[in-house]
Amino acid sequence: MYTSGSTGKPKGIAHGTAGYLVHTGLTARHAFDLHPGDVVWCTADPAWITGHTYTVYGPLLAGATTVIYEGILSAPDWDRAWDIVARHRPQVLYTTPTLVRAWIRHGETGLRQRDLSSLRLLASVGEPINPSVWRWFREVVGAGRTPVVDTWWQTEAGAAMIFPFPYATPAKPGSASLPFFGVEPALVGPDGREVVGEGSGQLVIKRPWPGMLLGIWNNPQRYRATYWETIPGYFLTGDTARRDTDGYLWVLGRADDVIKVNGHRLGTAEIEGAIIAHPAVAESAVVGLPDEHVGEAVLAFVVLKSGSAPDDATRAGIIREIETQVGKLARPREIRFLDSLPKNRSGKILRRLLREYAITGKISGDTSTLDDSTSLPQAAPTALRGGTRDTSTLDESMALQPSAQST
């Protein structure tokens, strides 16, 4: 099962049969409270690991019926998903935060005209879900009565690893919560030592689990180097996370999704979360651009909700949210408003492409998973678009000038 290609170099993840099916069957029952006769709709394509595990094997192992939709959920319009729910009456809807944000962007009118009362559980996968998106999902789609199960796992894991038990684990919007049976995650700090108690660091796994990958197809050396050699004794997931005082885990995104501004490491997920908190914003993606003065400058791509204007007031409001929630160092050098963000067919935003295209106007590496390239011309360098550089977001009072340590 190949990874999404968000790094530009897809890996063929090899899974076994018995362990994968045990992990898949158990998590399908526990994460989604599945019973024989239930109907499940996982919006993921079966060519993606989530569709493989929870569109095909998980529901069938639980004796449930699975809904498979071939096509995109924006055709003929964005009410397509609600037509499917109203017609096929699933009890479980499992989807991505990216798709939820698209539904938010296109409004609630069509949604509220359909009967979604069959839904008893909502779930998300693929990336951290912002608290405001979590709340909208539950209050609007779930009518305020369904649990939202935010699952953390990856192609290498085979099936869900960290998630709240529905109706049992107290919810914290935005947190993947607690590990599944037998899964032992840990956080490792910059010094290579395990973080005990509250704190943050690289997310690693300390012991084997049934659905774990057996290797990378035809590349054992890459398998060892990618997962085992960076932090010896631990399986490296490639994500960062923090643990709160209650032991809940908050996945912050990929470890390489970090922007270094004047020596300070800023997580892109944290900045994006602040941007999405603005009531006019549907989606956002943040990348770092090389800057001779501060190392990297923040460039924000923003997709607005239908009816919202990309004007100075909106831009100023977004900046206020970033400064309030993250700090002035995270203030973007530029905000670019797009009609859509480039994603793969699993719904993951391809930030690598945004950064490369914003700098060079070109893209390289594997792009076979790119769902729609129409948004990329809007993300091109300002010079390539025939305009002048937007400096309206520059904060003259902050450290966009050479720091005292610069040479």
N, C-alpha and C positions, 0 to 999 in steps of 0.2 A: 504494500500500500504506500504510494508515494506521498511525501509531504507536499504542502501547498505550493512550494516554490517561492515563498515570500523572501527568501534569501538569494534567489537567483540560481541556486544549485540544489534541485530536488533530490531527496534521498529515498531510496527504495527500502522501506521499513519492512522487515520480515517478521511475521507472527506465526506462532504455532497454532494448533487446533484446540487441544484440550484446555490449556490454560486460558486461552482467549475466550472460549465459550463459557467456562466457569465464571470468569470475571464479568463477562457481558450479561449472562443470565442473572447473576446475583444483583448487579447494580441496576439492571432494568427493573427488577422487582422492588428494590429498596429505594432507589432514587425517585421513581415515578409512581410508587404504590400500585404496581400493575397486578391485575387479576385476570384469570381466563375470561374471555368475552369482552374485555375492554377494547377500545379503539384508540390507537396512537397515531398522531401525525408529527413526524420529525421532518422539518422542511429541508434537511440536508440531502444532497445528491448521494446515492450509494457509492459513487466513486471517491467520496471523501470519507475519512475514517468515521466521522459522526454518523453519516448515513449508513455506512457499512454496519456499524455496531447497533445503532438505535432506530434505523429505518427498517433493517432486515432482521438481524439475528436476535437482538434483545426482545422486541415485542413478540416474535414467534416463539422464542424459548419460554416466554411467560404465558403462552396460550392466547395472546391478544391478536387483534386484527390491525394491520398496519396500512396507512394511507400513503401512497406514493404518487406524487404529482410530477409529471414531466413537462418542464417549461420554466419560465420565469414568472415570478409573482407580481410583476408590474403589468402583465398583459392579460386581458385587454386594458385593465386599469388596476389601481392599487387596492381595489376592493376584492380582488380575486381570492385572497386568503380567507376573507370572511365568508365568501360564497362557499368555499370548500368546507369550512367549519360548519356552516349552517346546513349543508347538504349531507355530509358524512358523519356528523355528530361525534367527533373524537372527545375523549375525556382528557387527553394529554396533548399539549401543544409544546413542542421542543424546537427552539429556533435560536437565532443569533442576535446579539445586541445591535448589530448593524442593521438587520432587517427591522427590528423594533424601532430604531431611530428613523428609518424610512417611513414606517407607518405613522410615526409622530409627525413627520414633516408633511405628510399628505392629508392630515386631518382626520377627524373622528366621525364625520357625518355618515359615511357609508357603513362604518363599523357599527354605529348605534342603530342602524336600520336592519341589522341582521340579528338572528337569534343565536347567541353564543353560549346559551345556558348549559350546554353539554359539558363545557370545560370545567374540570375540577382541579386541574393542576397545570401550571405554566413552568417552563424551564428554559434556561439559556446556556449557551456554549460558544466557545471560539475566541473570546477575549473578555477582559473584565467588563462587567456591566456597571455603568455609572448609577449612583443611587437615584437620581431623578428619572432615569430611564426605567429602572427597576420599579419605582413607584407608579409610573404611568402604565407600565405593563400590567401591574396588578390591579390598579384602580380602574383602568379603562377597559382593557381586554378581559381581565378577570373579575370585573365588577366589584372589586374590593373584597372578594370572598375566597379567592384561590391562593394557595401558597405559590411562591416563586422559588424554584430550585435552581440556583446558579451553580453549574458544574465546572470544575477545573479538571482538565486532562489534556492529552495531546496524542498525536498519531502513535508515538512511541509507547504510550501507556496502554493502548488497546481499548480501554473503557474508563469510565469516570473514576477519579481518585479522591477528590475533595468535593463535598457537597453537603447541604443540610438535609436531614431526614424530614420529609414532609409531615406536617402536623405534629412533629416531635421536637425538632431543633429550633429554638427561638431565632427568628430571622434578623439579620442585620443587612439592610440594603447595600449591595456592593461587595459583600464579603462572600467568598466561596465557602466559608465556615470551617468545617472540621473534616478530618480524613476518614475515609471508609475503613471498614474492618481490615486489619492487617497492614494498612498502608502507614508507613512511618516517615512523614516528611520532616525536614529540618531546614534551618536557615544558617547560612555560612557567611560570615562577615568578610570584609576586605583583607583581614589578616589571616584568613584561612581557618579560623576557629568557629566552632558551632555557637550560634547565638542562643542563649538560654533565656526563656521567659519572653517578655515583651521586647520587640526589636525588629530589625529588618535585615535582609541580606539575600543572597542567591538561594533560590529554592532547590533543594536536593532531596533525594529519596535514600533512606538509610538501609533498606532491606528489599529483597525481591518481592514481586507480587505476581499473581497468576497471569495477567494479561500482558506482561512486559514483552518488549521486542526481543527477538532472538539475535538480531544483528542487522547490519545494512547490507542489502543484496549485493553480493560480489565485491564488497569493499570492507573487509574486517579491520583494516588499518584506520579508516575513517570512523568506524564504529567506536574503536577504542579511544581515539583522539577526541572525538566529539563528546562522548558521554562519561568516560571513566578517568581520563588522565589529567584533566584540569584540576579537580579536587579529589585526590586519591582516596578511595574508600567510600565514595558517594556516587550515586547516579546524578549527573548534572542535567536538570530539566531545561536550562537556558532562560528561565523566568526569574524575576525578582518578586519578593513578597514581604509583607510585614505581619507580625503576630501581635494582637492586642492583648490587653490584660486578662481577657476571658479565654485566651487561647485560640481565638478565631483567626483564620488566615485571610489576608487581603492580597490577592495577586495584583502586582503593579504593572505587569507587562514584560516584554522581553528584556533581558539584561543589557542587550546592545541598543535598546531604545532609550538612550540617555544623551542629553545635550550638556556639554561642559561650557559654562559661561563664566569667564574670569575664575576658572578653577573650581567652580561649584557644579556639582552633578545634579541636573534637573531631570526628573523622569517625565517622559512625554505623556504617559498616561495621566499623571497628575495635572499637567497643563491642559490636556484635552478635556479632562473632567471639569475643570473650572470653566472652560469655554462652553461646554454643553450645558452648564448650569444657567447660562443666559437664556431667557425665555424665547428668544427669536431663533436659536440655533438648533438644528436637527442633528448635524454630524460635524466632526472636526478631525483633523489629523495635523500633527506637529512634527516638524523635522528640524535638524540643525544645519545651518549653512556656514561654511568656512568664513572666518572673520579675522583679519589681521590684528585687530585690537583686543578682542575678548576671547579668541579661540573659536567659538561658535556663536552664531546668533540664531534666535528663535524665529522660524518662519511658520505661520499658522495658515492652514487651509480650512475654510469654513463653508458649510452648506447650510443655508437658512431654511426655516420652515416656510411652507407656502403662505404668501401674503406678506412676508417680512421683507424689508428693504435693506440692501447693502449700503447704507448711508453712514455718515459720520457719527450719528447718534448710536447706531448699532455697534460700530467699531469702538467707540468710547466705552460703551457698556461692557463689551467683551473684555477690554483692557482692565476695567475696574474689577471684574470677576477674577481675572488672573492675578492682579495685584493683591486682592483681598485674600484669596485662597492659597496662593503659592508664594507671592512676593514680587517685588519690583524687578528682581533679576530675571524673572521669567517673562517679562513684558516682550512681546514679539517685535522684531524689527519691521515686520511687514505682515499684514493680514490679507490674504487673497480669497475672495469669495468665488466658489465654484458651483456649478449646477449639480455635480456629483463627484464622488471620489473613486479613484480606480480600485477595484476589488477583484479578488479571485472568485471563482464560482462557489466557494464555500462562504463568501461574505466577508472575508478578512481584508482589511484595508492594506494595500501594498505601499507602505511608506517608503520602501527602498526606491520604487519607481518615482514617487513624488519628489524625493530628494534629488535623485539623479537627473530627472527631467527639469527640475527647477534650476539646477546649476548649469547643465550642459545643453538642454533641449533635446537630448537623446536618451534612449533606454537600451540597456544591454542585459545579458544573461537570459535565463529562461522566462518567457512571458506567455507560455502556453496556457497558463491558468487564468490569465487576465480576462475578466468577464466583459469589460467595456472600456475601450480606450478613448472614448469621446471626451472625457474630462481632461485628458493630458495636455492638449494644446492650451487650455486655460492656465495650466500650472507652469508653463514655460517661463524662462527668464524674461524679465521685463523688456530687455533689449530685443529679444526675439519677437516679442509681441508689438514692437514698434512704439512703446510708451516710455515714460520716464519713471525712474525709481520712486516708489511711494515711501516718503519719509514721515508721513503724518503720525505714525505711531512711535517715533523716536522720543525717548525721554532724555532730555538734555541734562537732567540732574543725576542720572544713574551712570553706572560704569560701562558706557559704550565708548568711552575714551580709553586710551592705553592705561592699564593698571600700573600701580607702583612697582610691580614685579616684572613688567614687560621690558623687553630689551629691543 
